[in-house]
Amino acid sequence: MSWTPHATVATIIVKDNRFLMVEEIAEGKRVLNQPAGHVEQGETFEAAAIRETLEETGRHVKLTSLVGLYTIEGKTNGVTYHRLCYVAEVVSHDADYVLDSDIIRTRWLTREELVAQKASLRSPMVLVCIDDFLDNRCFPLDFVRQL
Protein backbone atom coordinates (compact mmCIF):
# COMPACT_ATOMS: atom_id res chain seq x y z
CA MET A 1 0.00 0.00 0.00
CA SER A 2 1.46 3.38 -0.95
CA TRP A 3 1.16 6.57 1.06
CA THR A 4 -0.75 9.36 -0.66
CA PRO A 5 -1.25 12.78 0.93
CA HIS A 6 -4.49 14.65 0.36
CA ALA A 7 -4.07 18.09 -1.23
CA THR A 8 -6.52 20.59 0.23
CA VAL A 9 -7.08 24.33 0.18
CA ALA A 10 -8.69 26.84 2.54
CA THR A 11 -9.59 30.49 2.21
CA ILE A 12 -9.44 33.27 4.79
CA ILE A 13 -11.88 36.10 4.16
CA VAL A 14 -12.04 38.89 6.72
CA LYS A 15 -14.45 41.80 7.10
CA ASP A 16 -14.63 44.13 10.10
CA ASN A 17 -12.29 41.84 12.10
CA ARG A 18 -14.59 38.86 11.49
CA PHE A 19 -13.70 35.76 9.54
CA LEU A 20 -16.06 34.06 7.10
CA MET A 21 -16.58 30.53 8.36
CA VAL A 22 -18.75 27.65 7.31
CA GLU A 23 -20.75 25.58 9.72
CA GLU A 24 -20.84 22.10 8.28
CA ILE A 25 -21.35 18.43 9.03
CA ALA A 26 -18.15 16.38 9.05
CA GLU A 27 -18.00 12.78 10.25
CA GLY A 28 -21.51 13.20 11.66
CA LYS A 29 -20.61 16.24 13.77
CA ARG A 30 -21.42 19.93 13.40
CA VAL A 31 -18.10 21.80 12.98
CA LEU A 32 -16.68 25.19 11.98
CA ASN A 33 -14.12 25.56 9.21
CA GLN A 34 -12.83 28.06 6.70
CA PRO A 35 -14.21 27.52 3.23
CA ALA A 36 -12.04 24.54 2.33
CA GLY A 37 -11.84 21.31 0.41
CA HIS A 38 -9.89 18.94 -1.77
CA VAL A 39 -8.06 19.85 -4.94
CA GLU A 40 -9.58 17.97 -7.87
CA GLN A 41 -7.55 16.23 -10.55
CA GLY A 42 -6.13 18.70 -13.07
CA GLU A 43 -7.07 21.71 -10.94
CA THR A 44 -4.62 24.33 -9.68
CA PHE A 45 -4.51 25.15 -5.98
CA GLU A 46 -5.82 28.66 -6.72
CA ALA A 47 -8.70 27.39 -8.84
CA ALA A 48 -9.61 24.90 -6.09
CA ALA A 49 -9.66 27.65 -3.44
CA ILE A 50 -11.90 29.85 -5.59
CA ARG A 51 -14.24 26.93 -6.42
CA GLU A 52 -14.48 25.65 -2.84
CA THR A 53 -15.23 29.14 -1.55
CA LEU A 54 -18.05 29.54 -4.05
CA GLU A 55 -19.48 26.06 -3.38
CA GLU A 56 -19.44 26.53 0.39
CA THR A 57 -20.34 30.23 0.76
CA GLY A 58 -21.93 31.43 -2.49
CA ARG A 59 -19.21 34.06 -2.75
CA HIS A 60 -17.08 34.76 -5.79
CA VAL A 61 -13.60 35.71 -4.59
CA LYS A 62 -10.28 37.01 -5.78
CA LEU A 63 -7.22 35.51 -4.11
CA THR A 64 -4.76 38.09 -2.81
CA SER A 65 -2.02 36.12 -1.03
CA LEU A 66 -0.93 32.79 0.39
CA VAL A 67 -0.73 32.37 4.16
CA GLY A 68 1.11 29.07 4.16
CA LEU A 69 1.30 25.35 3.63
CA TYR A 70 0.17 23.20 6.54
CA THR A 71 0.43 19.48 7.16
CA ILE A 72 -1.60 17.47 9.63
CA GLU A 73 -2.54 13.84 10.14
CA GLY A 74 -6.24 13.14 10.63
CA LYS A 75 -6.98 11.92 14.16
CA THR A 76 -9.60 9.39 13.18
CA ASN A 77 -8.51 8.24 9.71
CA GLY A 78 -4.70 8.53 9.69
CA VAL A 79 -4.80 10.48 6.40
CA THR A 80 -2.13 13.16 5.93
CA TYR A 81 -3.60 16.44 4.72
CA HIS A 82 -1.52 19.15 3.02
CA ARG A 83 -3.44 22.43 3.11
CA LEU A 84 -2.59 25.60 1.25
CA CYS A 85 -4.35 28.49 2.94
CA TYR A 86 -5.12 31.59 0.89
CA VAL A 87 -6.41 35.07 1.66
CA ALA A 88 -9.22 36.32 -0.55
CA GLU A 89 -11.47 39.31 -1.10
CA VAL A 90 -15.15 38.94 -1.92
CA VAL A 91 -15.97 40.10 -5.46
CA SER A 92 -19.68 39.31 -5.28
CA HIS A 93 -22.17 37.28 -3.27
CA ASP A 94 -24.83 35.10 -4.88
CA ALA A 95 -27.38 34.77 -2.07
CA ASP A 96 -29.35 32.21 -4.14
CA TYR A 97 -26.38 29.93 -4.78
CA VAL A 98 -27.12 26.35 -3.66
CA LEU A 99 -24.36 25.49 -1.20
CA ASP A 100 -22.76 22.04 -0.86
CA SER A 101 -25.12 19.63 0.87
CA ASP A 102 -22.95 19.31 4.02
CA ILE A 103 -22.91 23.09 4.62
CA ILE A 104 -25.42 24.26 7.22
CA ARG A 105 -24.70 27.99 6.97
CA THR A 106 -22.00 30.64 6.79
CA ARG A 107 -21.03 32.74 9.79
CA TRP A 108 -18.82 35.78 10.40
CA LEU A 109 -16.86 35.21 13.61
CA THR A 110 -14.06 37.00 15.44
CA ARG A 111 -10.94 35.15 16.48
CA GLU A 112 -12.14 35.35 20.09
CA GLU A 113 -15.45 33.73 19.15
CA LEU A 114 -13.54 30.96 17.36
CA VAL A 115 -11.34 30.38 20.40
CA ALA A 116 -14.47 30.15 22.56
CA GLN A 117 -15.75 27.44 20.20
CA LYS A 118 -12.38 25.68 19.82
CA ALA A 119 -13.92 22.26 20.45
CA SER A 120 -16.16 22.80 17.41
CA LEU A 121 -13.35 23.58 14.98
CA ARG A 122 -12.94 20.98 12.26
CA SER A 123 -9.16 21.08 12.61
CA PRO A 124 -6.48 22.82 14.67
CA MET A 125 -5.34 24.27 11.34
CA VAL A 126 -8.28 26.71 11.43
CA LEU A 127 -6.81 28.82 14.24
CA VAL A 128 -3.20 28.30 13.14
CA CYS A 129 -4.02 29.73 9.70
CA ILE A 130 -5.90 32.67 11.23
CA ASP A 131 -3.07 33.40 13.67
CA ASP A 132 -0.51 33.30 10.87
CA PHE A 133 -2.69 35.69 8.86
CA LEU A 134 -3.01 38.04 11.85
CA ASP A 135 0.79 37.92 12.24
CA ASN A 136 1.02 39.19 8.62
CA ARG A 137 2.55 35.94 7.47
CA CYS A 138 1.50 36.26 3.85
CA PHE A 139 3.31 35.40 0.65
CA PRO A 140 2.65 36.41 -2.96
CA LEU A 141 0.44 34.05 -4.95
CA ASP A 142 3.34 33.15 -7.24
CA PHE A 143 5.18 31.66 -4.23
CA VAL A 144 3.62 28.36 -5.36
CA ARG A 145 4.68 27.58 -8.90
CA GLN A 146 2.51 25.11 -10.74
CA LEU A 147 4.14 23.92 -13.94
Protein Blocks (a to p, Z undefined) as FASTA:
>chain_A
ZZdddddddddddeehiacdddddeehiacdddddddddehiafklmmmmmmmmmnopac
ddfbdfbdcddddfklopacdddddddddfbdcfkbccdfklmbdcdddfklmmmmmmmp
fbfklmmmmmmmmnopacdfklpccZZ
